[in-house]
Amino acid sequence: MVRHFDLYIMHFISLFLPKNSNTPGVGAIIARTVSSVLVFFVFASIGYLSTFSLLKVEMSSPIESDIQVYWSDESAGFSEEKSQKQAVTIGKRSYWFWVNHFNKSTHFRIDPVTAPTHLRIDAIKLYSLFYSPIDFNLLNDPVKINDIVVADNNGASQHAINIESIAGDPQIEIRPIQLNNIWFLIVLVLVIALVLFKGAYIKKVLVFIIGFMALYALLNSNTTRLILQTAQPMSGQLKVFWRDAEQANSYMRARTINIRTDQEKYVVPIGNVSNIEVLYLQPNKENLLGQFKDINILEPGFSVGELNAETIIDKKKDFSSLIRPLIGFFVVYSVLALIFMNIGNKNQSSYLLYALAYFSFFIVALLIISLSWQADYNIHPDENAHIEAVHYYSHYWDPPVVGDTRSLETYQEPWAISRLDDLGISYFFAGKFENLVQLFFSNTTFTARAFNAFLFILLFSYSRQKRLVLFLLPLLCTPQIWYLYSYANRDAFALFISLLLAWQLVNVKSSLNHFLQSSTVFGAWRYLLLPAGLLGLLSIEQTNYYLFILFVFSFLLWRALFFVQAKKVFIYKCLLLLCAALLVFVVRFGLDIAINGEDKLGQRMAYAEQHAGEQFKPSIASTPESYPGLRLKDKGISLSALFAKPWDWHKMTFKSFTGFYGYYAEYSPRWYYLYVLIVYSMLLLLAMRHAIFVAEWRYQLFTVLTGIAVAGGVLMGILFSWLYDFQPQGRYIFPIIPIILVYFGVIAPFWTQLERAVVLASAFILIVLSVYSFNEVALNYLFA
């Protein structure tokens, strides 16, 4: 089974405890906390290494001099802070440079010598963990050559160049195009599997990995491809750029094609059509483009118009191109369901499922931390304000007053609103955790994101309960949850608390159930502290999670009505739980009044009125002069209009619930959303079938209760966009996630074998789809 690393840590901790200590539980808590922190720092170190690369320059020089390398992102110039220098010796030698921030570097400058001379540069190559090695074609790849004359150029097949430096500061500028290195990820996954599992399970995990890769490869066959067909043999190099209409060409969204005389057709993967408005082809020869007889883009669900050197893509829906992929999808879906139908008895298969889920959580945690390291500052929604809020509590302990000079950086433009003025305390915990992480890593963007990544690791690594890991399995089925834990925000903490609270409801051995099952009102009162604390924290963190709090007490009322004999005691215990949770809220609210007085809302409105942008001042929010998305109801937009163009609330919310990233809408492919919609629909039909034809009447009522709660969560998201600010973001309806987990946790023991097989097949497909979306879209394109 999964190895209990915390046992080794417990043995170590026991060396420091008294020999007759009667507190083994304390040792277990410390051990599991330490092991979770160790997992975080191991993964953080891997993510940190992914931001570095080695640049190799192989060069022959007749003089002793210096070679210096500079690197920079697209928006900045070269500087001494991001450079390295080495001494050049006479003769042929390889020079190695350790380059940081490689993941965000779009161009490099190489000053091969500091004096005029004749040089031969044989090779320039970049090596990095998460990207394939980049071998530059020196005749074509340099963007510009300053104070250098190419001494010979005997054809494109020659890799080295002879140059004459005609001044004291020769420069070669190159621009790398980074491609993910799938082999490194495969090796890393295998290493994690070997570390986590004993021999009895490693074979089954390897089978799972092979099946996962096979399905991933099948999905990858739908990747958007640029098809080029030459009219006659030729040679040269073509760089392909894709972008939005308002963006400049970037080497983060580019591919290089080396045109050869012995090849007529070229198939190049590019970003999906949903994220492309302009395609730009840059040849290294003037007449190269004229030699292509056909240029086309293929992606299921789309057809595009005629393409040329710089094309604004004419996107057209093409359902016929989806027929073949859909047939293949349904075949795979059916085969997987049949496999899970015959996987063995329920007890054995549950342990295998636990092992695979536990393993999958580790892989997802690694992806989350990788994105935390690689994505640029403020590339995520409102992240600059979140990061500054975390930084505030890394320096201070007390909450600020409205407009406090210490917290000015936390006020988000153009709204002039700070999240520190709310009651939540997630930024306090994040700030203190940042202080710990800063002892090891200096990148303040990552350290501000670290707390959320650590929370995700805590979810599955802190406890070794099989049922908890299986209960959390749906978290692996949408990459939007992973995305939430990969950047600085407060929604991740609220979701974390709600998931723990959901587990308190479902787990028969939880603190909440220990308290509720005691025979007297105040019996086992100590077990009340944890669930009441969770409820109290959730009540002050995010107002949209009030829905889940209401669901918690509705769930307890359902239990009281149909499963509890001592109903009066049970109801009193629920009221005691509510009072204890209210105490947490009252204490925090009282502290806020002590700091800001009783008219805090008026202070916030006054501050926003003074400092907000012209279209975002509270006084004009309901008028036509305000930002178009504010107060749609007051501006005469009907509720039904939200579901029509140009708003399309339902489409945007579905996409941002299932795989939608960044400020500038990095969509997943259209076929991806179709596949996810099919699986979600199948699960919904399955739940309805079970409720109508299988479940007894008490569980039918619970299904109705859950359906009302989920619908209420969606309605809250709709009303927020209609009454306040149009923001069709999936995270606003995330309170339905713990509700759905509670439903699955209650109903799962009653599934038939067929239902269980379909659910597991659906989960497997959603996990693979999620990894595809997160790896191919989020990790590839979330750069400035």
C-alpha positions as a printed Julia matrix, in Angstrom:
784×3 Matrix{Float64}:
   0.0    0.0     0.0
   1.0    3.65    0.01
   4.08   4.04    2.2
   3.53   5.91    5.46
   6.46   8.29    5.46
   5.06   9.94    8.56
   5.86   6.73   10.51
   9.56   7.33   10.0
   9.13  10.92   11.11
   7.17   9.76   14.17
  10.05   7.5    15.18
  12.35  10.51   14.9
  10.0   12.73   16.95
   9.65  10.05   19.64
  13.36  10.47   20.36
  12.55  13.93   21.74
   9.42  12.97   23.69
   9.48  11.58   27.26
   9.72   7.8    27.29
   6.48   7.48   29.27
   4.62  10.03   27.13
   0.91   9.33   26.83
   0.43  11.69   23.9
   1.12   9.6    20.78
  -1.59  11.59   19.01
   0.53  14.73   19.33
   3.44  12.92   17.73
   1.21  11.77   14.86
  -0.08  15.29   14.25
   3.45  16.71   14.24
   4.69  13.91   11.99
   1.94  14.36    9.41
   2.38  18.1     9.41
   6.12  17.75    8.9
   5.66  15.17    6.13
   3.18  17.44    4.31
   5.6   20.36    4.58
   8.41  18.14    3.24
   6.27  17.11    0.26
   5.59  20.77   -0.44
   9.26  21.77   -0.31
  10.37  18.82   -2.47
   7.83  19.77   -5.14
   8.66  23.47   -4.73
  12.33  22.67   -5.33
  11.46  20.77   -8.52
   9.37  23.73   -9.66
  12.23  26.08   -8.81
  14.65  24.07  -10.96
  12.21  24.27  -13.86
  12.79  28.03  -14.02
  16.49  27.51  -14.76
  18.36  26.37  -17.83
  21.88  25.75  -19.02
  23.05  27.66  -22.09
  25.93  26.02  -23.92
  28.06  28.04  -26.35
  30.64  26.0   -28.25
  33.18  28.39  -29.76
  36.74  28.61  -31.13
  38.7   31.79  -30.42
  42.27  32.85  -31.29
  42.42  35.34  -28.38
  41.81  35.49  -24.65
  38.85  37.69  -23.84
  35.42  37.49  -22.15
  32.08  36.06  -23.22
  28.89  37.45  -21.66
  25.31  36.23  -21.93
  22.19  38.33  -21.22
  18.56  37.17  -21.02
  15.28  39.04  -20.74
  11.54  38.71  -21.15
   9.57  40.37  -23.93
   8.79  43.59  -22.06
  12.23  44.36  -20.58
  15.64  45.21  -21.96
  18.92  43.52  -21.2
  20.59  44.32  -17.88
  23.65  43.31  -15.91
  21.42  41.76  -13.23
  20.34  39.08  -15.69
  23.67  38.2   -17.24
  26.72  36.04  -16.73
  30.34  36.48  -17.83
  33.14  33.96  -18.38
  36.73  34.17  -19.53
  37.44  33.06  -23.09
  40.54  30.96  -23.68
  42.4   30.28  -26.91
  41.18  27.31  -28.91
  37.9   25.42  -29.08
  35.9   25.19  -25.87
  32.34  24.86  -24.56
  31.1   27.65  -22.28
  28.18  26.92  -19.91
  25.86  29.56  -18.42
  23.33  29.01  -15.6
  20.27  31.04  -16.66
  17.5   31.86  -14.17
  13.96  32.9   -15.14
  14.41  30.82  -18.28
  10.71  30.0   -18.38
   9.95  33.71  -18.92
  12.94  34.56  -21.13
  12.08  35.26  -24.75
  15.41  36.52  -26.0
  19.11  36.14  -25.27
  22.08  38.27  -26.2
  25.51  36.71  -26.54
  28.59  38.95  -26.59
  31.14  36.33  -27.67
  34.25  38.45  -27.11
  35.17  41.93  -25.96
  37.71  42.61  -28.73
  37.77  42.42  -32.55
  38.82  38.98  -33.79
  37.91  36.04  -36.01
  35.64  33.47  -34.32
  33.98  30.2   -35.16
  30.76  29.43  -33.28
  29.95  25.74  -33.63
  26.79  25.42  -31.53
  24.44  27.22  -29.17
  22.06  25.04  -27.17
  19.65  25.48  -24.26
  18.82  22.74  -21.73
  15.95  22.85  -19.23
  13.97  20.38  -17.13
  10.45  21.01  -18.4
  11.38  21.97  -21.97
  12.98  20.03  -24.79
  16.61  21.01  -25.57
  16.73  23.93  -28.02
  19.41  23.56  -30.67
  19.79  26.83  -32.56
  20.36  26.86  -36.29
  23.01  29.56  -36.32
  22.37  30.5   -39.95
  18.71  31.25  -39.36
  17.87  31.64  -35.66
  19.79  34.82  -34.74
  17.35  37.73  -34.81
  20.1   40.3   -35.33
  23.87  40.42  -35.5
  25.57  43.63  -34.35
  29.19  44.53  -35.16
  29.67  41.09  -36.69
  30.2   40.0   -40.28
  29.45  36.41  -41.28
  32.66  35.27  -42.95
  31.13  32.36  -44.83
  27.72  30.9   -45.51
  27.97  27.71  -47.45
  24.31  26.71  -47.22
  21.57  25.86  -44.77
  23.02  22.45  -44.02
  26.04  24.01  -42.32
  25.44  24.4   -38.6
  28.47  26.42  -37.54
  29.31  29.97  -38.62
  32.58  31.84  -39.02
  32.33  35.47  -37.99
  34.52  38.55  -37.92
  33.91  40.93  -35.03
  34.5   44.43  -36.34
  34.15  46.3   -33.03
  34.8   45.85  -29.35
  31.21  44.86  -28.48
  29.95  42.21  -30.92
  26.45  40.91  -30.21
  24.33  37.99  -31.35
  20.69  37.93  -30.33
  18.69  34.71  -30.37
  15.1   33.9   -29.45
  14.19  30.45  -28.11
  10.89  28.74  -28.81
  10.15  26.55  -25.8
   8.52  23.14  -26.25
   7.38  21.0   -23.33
   9.61  18.0   -22.65
   7.1   15.17  -22.23
   9.84  12.66  -21.43
  10.97  14.52  -18.34
   7.4   14.52  -17.03
   7.05  10.8   -17.74
  10.26  10.02  -15.87
   9.18  12.21  -12.96
   5.81  10.45  -12.78
   7.52   7.06  -12.74
   9.88   8.16   -9.96
   6.93   9.35   -7.85
   5.21   6.0    -8.43
   8.3    4.07   -7.36
   8.7    6.17   -4.22
   5.04   5.95   -3.17
   4.2    2.31   -3.76
   5.38  -1.12   -2.75
   5.86  -3.9    -5.27
   2.31  -5.21   -4.85
   0.84  -2.07   -6.33
   3.55  -0.74   -8.61
   2.55  -3.02  -11.5
  -1.06  -1.87  -11.32
   0.01   1.76  -11.11
   2.2    1.28  -14.18
  -0.79  -0.17  -16.04
  -2.76   2.92  -14.98
   0.04   5.2   -16.25
   0.15   3.37  -19.6
  -3.63   3.64  -19.97
  -3.49   7.29  -18.96
  -0.8    8.04  -21.57
  -2.72   6.15  -24.26
  -5.87   8.21  -23.66
  -3.78  11.39  -23.44
  -2.22  10.55  -26.81
  -5.69  10.0   -28.25
  -6.76  13.44  -27.04
  -3.52  14.89  -28.36
  -4.49  13.75  -31.84
  -7.12  16.52  -31.72
  -4.44  19.17  -31.12
  -4.64  22.15  -33.44
  -2.24  21.7   -36.36
  -0.94  23.99  -39.05
  -0.65  22.08  -42.35
   1.84  23.35  -44.94
   2.23  21.88  -48.42
   5.09  22.97  -50.7
   4.74  23.28  -54.46
   8.36  22.36  -55.17
  11.51  21.31  -53.27
  13.13  24.17  -51.39
  15.04  24.98  -48.21
  14.76  27.67  -45.57
  13.17  28.42  -42.22
   9.67  29.57  -41.35
   8.59  30.94  -37.97
   4.89  30.71  -37.14
   3.33  33.12  -34.62
  -0.24  33.14  -33.29
  -1.83  35.77  -31.1
  -4.88  37.86  -30.24
  -5.63  40.89  -32.37
  -4.37  43.34  -29.73
  -1.18  41.45  -28.86
   2.31  41.62  -30.35
   4.06  38.54  -31.7
   5.67  36.55  -28.9
   8.1   33.67  -28.97
   6.04  32.11  -26.18
   3.42  31.51  -28.89
   5.51  30.46  -31.82
   6.97  27.48  -33.66
   9.96  27.12  -35.98
   9.76  24.99  -39.13
  12.94  24.03  -40.96
  12.02  23.62  -44.63
  14.0   20.86  -46.4
  14.34  19.88  -50.02
  13.39  16.26  -49.3
  10.04  17.06  -47.64
   6.83  18.45  -49.11
   4.33  18.37  -46.23
   4.74  19.86  -42.75
   2.38  19.36  -39.77
   3.06  21.69  -36.84
   1.08  21.85  -33.55
   0.05  25.36  -32.56
  -2.27  26.96  -29.99
  -5.95  26.07  -30.3
  -8.18  28.16  -32.54
 -10.23  29.49  -29.61
  -7.14  31.44  -28.51
  -6.0   32.59  -31.95
  -7.16  35.65  -33.85
  -4.08  36.36  -35.97
  -1.65  33.95  -37.63
   1.67  35.39  -38.78
   4.27  33.56  -40.91
   7.83  34.91  -40.91
  10.15  33.35  -43.54
  13.93  33.78  -43.59
  13.85  34.22  -47.4
  11.77  36.66  -49.4
  10.32  34.13  -51.85
   9.79  31.28  -49.39
   6.08  31.85  -48.74
   5.34  31.95  -52.44
   6.45  28.33  -52.7
   3.61  26.99  -50.54
   0.58  25.77  -52.47
  -1.56  25.07  -49.39
  -1.68  26.53  -45.85
  -4.44  25.32  -43.56
  -5.38  24.93  -39.87
  -7.08  21.77  -38.63
  -8.96  21.52  -35.32
 -12.14  19.52  -34.62
 -15.12  21.85  -34.45
 -13.64  24.61  -36.61
 -12.92  25.47  -40.19
 -10.89  28.53  -41.19
 -10.73  30.65  -44.27
  -7.8   31.25  -46.6
  -4.44  31.84  -44.9
  -1.5   33.97  -46.0
   1.54  35.7   -44.48
  -0.51  37.57  -41.86
  -4.1   36.46  -41.49
  -6.96  37.49  -39.25
  -8.45  34.03  -38.88
 -12.01  33.57  -40.06
 -13.36  31.03  -37.58
 -16.37  29.0   -38.65
 -18.15  26.27  -36.75
 -17.76  22.88  -38.37
 -19.66  20.15  -36.54
 -18.88  17.55  -39.2
 -15.21  17.58  -38.2
 -16.25  16.52  -34.68
 -18.05  13.35  -35.74
 -15.0   11.09  -35.92
 -13.47  12.3   -32.61
 -16.86  11.91  -30.9
 -17.24   8.34  -32.13
 -13.78   7.52  -30.8
 -14.64   9.22  -27.51
 -17.79   7.17  -26.97
 -15.94   3.96  -27.84
 -13.27   4.72  -25.23
 -15.93   5.69  -22.69
 -17.76   2.38  -23.2
 -14.57   0.29  -23.04
 -13.51   1.95  -19.8
 -16.93   1.29  -18.24
 -16.66  -2.4   -19.21
 -13.17  -2.6   -17.69
 -14.37  -1.13  -14.4
 -17.35  -3.52  -14.45
 -14.93  -6.46  -14.36
 -12.13  -5.08  -12.23
 -12.8   -7.44   -9.29
 -14.71  -7.36   -6.04
 -15.67  -4.05   -4.53
 -13.29  -4.22   -1.57
 -10.2   -5.03   -3.64
 -11.0   -2.48   -6.32
 -11.54   0.26   -3.71
  -8.01  -0.22   -2.37
  -6.63  -0.11   -5.9
  -8.7    3.0    -6.62
  -7.36   4.59   -3.44
  -3.76   3.92   -4.49
  -4.36   5.38   -7.96
  -6.2    8.43   -6.58
  -3.46   9.07   -4.05
  -0.85   8.84   -6.78
  -2.88  11.16   -9.04
  -3.11  13.77   -6.27
   0.69  13.84   -6.06
   0.99  14.4    -9.81
  -1.62  17.18   -9.74
   0.18  18.83   -6.81
   3.36  18.84   -8.88
   1.51  20.48  -11.79
   0.04  23.1    -9.46
   3.42  24.06   -8.02
   4.96  24.09  -11.5
   2.41  26.67  -12.63
   2.97  28.64   -9.42
   6.63  28.98  -10.37
   6.29  29.52  -14.09
   3.33  31.87  -14.53
   4.11  35.58  -14.58
   3.15  38.05  -11.86
  -0.46  39.23  -12.13
  -1.22  37.0   -15.1
  -4.22  35.61  -13.15
  -7.48  37.45  -12.33
  -6.89  40.27   -9.8
  -3.73  38.55   -8.56
  -1.69  41.69   -7.96
  -4.13  42.72   -5.21
  -4.08  39.21   -3.72
  -0.28  39.07   -3.72
   0.03  42.47   -2.05
  -2.51  41.37    0.58
  -0.34  38.33    1.35
   2.76  40.53    1.5
   0.98  42.83    3.98
   0.53  40.04    6.52
   4.05  38.79    5.97
   5.12  42.13    7.51
   2.3   42.95    9.95
   0.04  41.17   12.42
  -2.9   43.56   12.84
  -5.67  44.17   10.26
  -5.46  47.61    8.62
  -8.02  50.38    8.85
  -9.72  51.43    5.61
  -7.19  53.39    3.57
  -4.26  52.49    5.83
  -1.02  53.74    4.26
   0.54  50.32    4.94
  -2.04  48.6     2.75
  -2.34  51.01   -0.19
  -0.77  48.48   -2.57
  -3.59  46.06   -1.81
  -6.26  48.35   -3.29
  -7.17  46.99   -6.68
  -7.4   49.36   -9.6
  -9.69  50.68  -10.94
 -12.19  49.7    -8.22
 -10.13  51.04   -5.29
 -11.24  48.1    -3.14
  -8.97  46.1    -0.83
  -9.75  42.55    0.22
  -8.0   43.27    3.52
 -11.04  45.36    4.43
 -13.17  42.18    4.48
 -13.43  39.91    7.5
 -11.56  36.92    6.09
  -8.25  35.79    7.59
  -6.83  33.66    4.76
  -4.29  36.36    3.9
  -3.05  36.28    7.51
  -2.25  32.57    7.25
  -0.79  33.02    3.75
   1.43  35.87    4.92
   2.82  33.89    7.84
   3.41  30.86    5.63
   5.19  33.15    3.17
   7.64  34.06    5.95
   8.54  30.37    6.22
   8.88  29.84    2.47
  11.04  32.96    2.09
  13.71  31.22    4.16
  14.27  28.94    1.16
  13.05  30.84   -1.92
  13.41  34.53   -2.77
  10.85  34.82   -5.58
   8.1   36.82   -3.87
   5.51  35.95   -6.51
   5.9   32.25   -5.75
   6.08  32.75   -1.99
   2.73  34.58   -2.1
   1.24  31.65   -4.05
   2.84  28.99   -1.87
   0.13  28.86    0.81
  -2.6   27.79   -1.61
  -0.39  25.11   -3.15
   0.37  23.85    0.36
  -3.35  23.71    1.18
  -3.93  21.41   -1.78
  -1.15  19.1    -0.57
  -2.65  19.1     2.93
  -6.0   17.93    1.58
  -4.73  14.51    0.56
  -1.39  14.03    2.34
  -2.25  14.97    5.94
  -4.6   12.04    6.48
  -4.0    8.45    5.37
  -7.7    7.55    5.34
  -8.71   5.66    2.24
 -12.26   7.0     2.35
 -11.06  10.62    2.52
  -8.9   10.27   -0.6
 -11.8    8.64   -2.46
 -14.15  11.32   -1.15
 -11.85  14.0    -2.64
 -11.52  12.19   -5.97
 -13.87  14.66   -7.79
 -11.27  17.4    -7.17
  -9.15  15.67   -9.81
 -11.92  15.99  -12.37
 -11.7   19.68  -13.21
  -8.44  21.63  -13.77
 -10.13  24.83  -12.64
  -9.76  23.67   -9.03
  -6.05  23.02   -9.61
  -5.76  26.45  -11.18
  -7.37  28.01   -8.11
  -4.62  26.53   -5.92
  -1.79  27.61   -8.24
  -2.0   31.38   -7.7
  -2.63  33.84   -4.89
  -6.32  34.27   -4.0
  -8.67  33.77   -1.07
 -11.14  31.46   -2.84
  -8.76  28.51   -2.42
  -8.85  28.82    1.39
 -12.65  29.05    1.46
 -12.91  25.95   -0.73
 -10.38  24.17    1.5
 -12.43  24.9     4.63
 -15.67  23.85    2.93
 -14.12  20.54    1.82
 -12.99  19.78    5.37
 -16.47  20.63    6.6
 -18.04  18.4     3.94
 -15.86  15.53    5.16
 -17.06  16.19    8.71
 -20.62  15.58    7.49
 -19.88  12.36    5.6
 -17.25  10.66    7.76
 -18.95   8.58   10.45
 -15.82   8.86   12.64
 -15.46  12.63   12.31
 -15.4   15.04   15.24
 -18.81  16.37   14.26
 -20.39  12.92   14.25
 -18.7   11.98   17.53
 -20.33  15.05   19.05
 -23.76  14.48   17.47
 -23.88  10.81   18.42
 -23.32  11.35   22.15
 -26.42  10.85   24.28
 -26.52  14.23   26.06
 -26.58  17.78   24.78
 -23.15  18.68   26.15
 -21.71  15.2    25.85
 -18.38  14.94   23.98
 -18.36  18.74   23.76
 -14.63  18.82   22.88
 -15.47  17.29   19.5
 -17.56  20.37   18.75
 -14.54  22.68   18.49
 -13.25  21.57   15.07
 -16.52  21.66   13.05
 -17.62  24.87   14.78
 -14.26  26.48   14.01
 -14.56  25.44   10.36
 -18.07  26.87   10.13
 -16.97  30.1    11.78
 -13.98  30.53    9.47
 -16.14  29.87    6.42
 -18.72  32.43    7.57
 -16.13  35.25    7.62
 -14.15  34.25    4.54
 -16.49  34.37    1.53
 -20.15  35.38    1.45
 -21.0   33.05   -1.47
 -20.19  30.09    0.82
 -23.17  31.01    3.0
 -25.0   28.7     0.61
 -22.9   25.76    1.75
 -23.4   26.7     5.41
 -27.16  26.61    4.79
 -26.73  23.23    3.1
 -24.83  21.91    6.14
 -27.74  22.6     8.47
 -30.26  21.38    5.89
 -28.3   18.13    5.71
 -28.32  17.83    9.51
 -32.07  18.49    9.56
 -32.58  15.73    6.94
 -30.6   13.35    9.16
 -32.6   14.39   12.22
 -35.92  13.75   10.49
 -35.16  10.33    9.03
 -32.23   8.71   10.85
 -32.09  10.0    14.43
 -34.21   8.62   17.24
 -33.27  11.16   19.93
 -34.36  14.05   17.76
 -34.63  16.62   20.55
 -31.05  16.12   21.75
 -29.8   16.1    18.17
 -31.53  19.41   17.38
 -30.11  21.01   20.53
 -26.64  19.83   19.52
 -27.09  21.41   16.09
 -28.1   24.68   17.75
 -25.02  24.46   19.96
 -22.92  23.97   16.84
 -24.51  27.06   15.3
 -23.89  29.15   18.41
 -20.25  28.08   18.61
 -19.74  28.99   14.93
 -21.47  32.34   15.5
 -19.04  33.0    18.32
 -16.15  32.87   15.85
 -17.98  35.28   13.55
 -18.86  37.65   16.42
 -15.28  37.76   17.72
 -13.92  38.64   14.28
 -16.71  41.13   13.64
 -16.13  42.75   17.04
 -12.4   43.12   16.3
 -13.29  44.78   13.01
 -15.57  47.28   14.76
 -12.83  48.04   17.28
 -10.45  48.86   14.41
 -12.75  50.64   11.94
 -15.79  51.7    13.93
 -19.41  50.95   13.08
 -19.57  52.69    9.7
 -16.96  50.68    7.85
 -19.12  50.32    4.74
 -19.42  54.09    4.49
 -15.64  54.45    4.84
 -15.06  51.94    2.04
 -17.57  53.67   -0.21
 -15.97  57.06    0.46
 -12.49  55.72   -0.28
 -13.67  54.12   -3.53
 -15.47  57.31   -4.53
 -12.25  59.26   -4.12
  -9.77  56.85   -5.67
 -11.65  54.6    -8.11
 -11.44  55.05  -11.87
 -13.97  57.35  -13.49
 -16.19  54.47  -14.66
 -16.01  52.61  -11.34
 -17.02  55.2    -8.76
 -19.91  53.96   -6.57
 -21.95  57.09   -7.23
 -22.34  56.32  -10.95
 -22.35  52.5   -10.83
 -26.01  52.3   -11.87
 -25.8   54.9   -14.61
 -24.83  54.56  -18.3
 -21.6   56.46  -17.56
 -20.21  53.57  -15.53
 -18.32  50.52  -16.74
 -20.64  48.54  -19.07
 -20.62  45.4   -16.91
 -21.73  47.1   -13.67
 -25.3   46.93  -12.34
 -26.86  45.42  -15.46
 -30.29  45.24  -13.88
 -30.27  48.96  -13.09
 -29.22  49.66  -16.68
 -32.27  47.89  -18.08
 -30.68  44.56  -19.01
 -33.18  41.77  -18.39
 -32.19  38.58  -16.6
 -32.88  36.5   -19.7
 -30.53  38.72  -21.74
 -27.58  37.37  -19.73
 -27.97  34.09  -21.62
 -27.83  35.68  -25.07
 -25.06  37.47  -26.95
 -23.02  39.44  -26.11
 -23.19  38.22  -22.5
 -23.5   34.4   -22.82
 -23.23  33.94  -19.06
 -23.87  30.2   -19.18
 -21.19  29.47  -21.77
 -18.53  31.6   -20.12
 -19.28  30.23  -16.66
 -19.17  26.63  -17.88
 -15.81  27.22  -19.54
 -14.37  28.93  -16.49
 -15.63  26.07  -14.31
 -13.93  23.4   -16.41
 -10.75  24.86  -17.94
 -10.25  28.58  -18.53
  -7.12  30.46  -17.45
  -5.62  33.91  -17.01
  -6.72  37.49  -17.46
  -6.81  37.2   -21.22
  -8.98  34.11  -21.51
  -6.72  31.2   -22.36
  -9.44  28.79  -23.45
  -9.19  25.05  -23.74
 -10.08  23.65  -27.21
 -13.74  23.55  -28.19
 -13.77  19.75  -28.42
 -12.48  19.64  -24.83
 -15.57  21.47  -23.52
 -17.81  19.19  -25.58
 -16.22  16.07  -24.08
 -16.53  17.48  -20.55
 -20.18  18.4   -21.18
 -20.91  14.85  -22.35
 -19.37  13.34  -19.2
 -21.16  15.81  -16.91
 -24.45  15.04  -18.66
 -23.84  11.31  -18.24
 -23.21  11.74  -14.51
 -26.34  13.88  -14.14
 -28.47  11.26  -15.94
 -26.93   8.55  -13.77
 -27.77  10.46  -10.58
 -31.36  10.99  -11.78
 -31.69   7.31  -12.72
 -30.43   6.21   -9.31
 -32.71   8.67   -7.49
 -35.8    7.61   -9.43
 -35.36   3.86   -9.85
 -32.89   2.66   -7.19
 -32.81   4.92   -4.1
 -35.35   4.66   -1.33
 -37.59   7.64   -0.68
 -35.4    9.23    2.02
 -32.47   9.41   -0.38
 -34.76  10.64   -3.11
 -35.56  13.59   -0.86
 -31.84  14.11   -0.29
 -31.32  14.19   -4.05
 -33.99  16.9    -4.31
 -32.31  18.82   -1.46
 -28.94  18.6    -3.22
 -30.45  19.66   -6.54
 -32.01  22.74   -4.9
 -28.67  23.63   -3.28
 -26.74  23.27   -6.55
 -29.34  25.32   -8.4
 -29.07  27.93   -5.65
 -25.31  28.13   -6.16
 -25.76  28.69   -9.87
 -28.47  31.27   -9.2
 -26.14  33.16   -6.86
 -23.57  33.37   -9.65
 -26.22  34.65  -12.06
 -27.5   37.28   -9.64
 -23.99  38.5    -8.86
 -23.37  39.16  -12.56
 -26.79  40.77  -12.99
 -27.06  42.88   -9.84
 -23.45  43.81   -9.14
 -20.75  43.15  -11.75
 -20.87  40.91  -14.8
 -18.19  38.33  -14.01
 -19.11  34.9   -15.4
 -16.38  33.08  -13.48
 -16.67  29.48  -12.42
 -15.11  30.19   -9.03
 -18.21  32.13   -8.02
 -20.21  28.89   -8.11
 -17.5   26.76   -6.48
 -19.65  26.39   -3.31
 -21.53  23.69   -5.24
 -18.37  21.53   -5.22
 -18.52  20.51   -1.52
 -22.28  20.05   -1.92
 -21.71  17.59   -4.76
 -18.99  15.82   -2.75
 -21.37  15.35    0.18
 -24.0   13.94   -2.19
 -21.56  11.45   -3.71
 -20.28  10.55   -0.24
 -23.8    9.7     0.95
 -25.08   7.97   -2.22
 -21.93   6.1    -3.33
 -22.39   3.08   -0.99
 -25.73   2.36   -2.7
 -24.51   2.45   -6.3
 -25.1   -0.61   -8.42
 -22.13  -2.24  -10.14
 -23.06  -0.59  -13.44
 -23.42   2.85  -11.86
 -20.1    2.48  -10.09
 -18.39   1.47  -13.34
 -19.79   4.46  -15.24
 -18.78   6.86  -12.45
 -15.21   5.51  -12.39
 -14.94   5.6   -16.18
 -16.21   9.19  -16.1
 -13.7   10.12  -13.42
 -10.81   8.58  -15.36
 -11.74  10.43  -18.55
 -12.19  13.73  -16.7
  -8.8   13.36  -15.0
  -7.05  12.81  -18.34
  -8.96  15.71  -19.9
  -8.03  17.91  -16.95
  -4.33  17.09  -17.18
  -4.47  17.76  -20.93
  -6.07  21.17  -20.44
  -3.79  22.18  -17.57
  -0.6   21.0   -19.27
  -1.31  22.06  -22.84
  -3.0   25.39  -22.12
  -2.24  26.72  -18.63
   1.38  25.59  -18.38
   2.07  26.51  -21.99
   0.6   29.97  -22.35
   0.25  31.77  -19.01
   3.04  34.22  -19.66
   3.0   37.99  -20.08
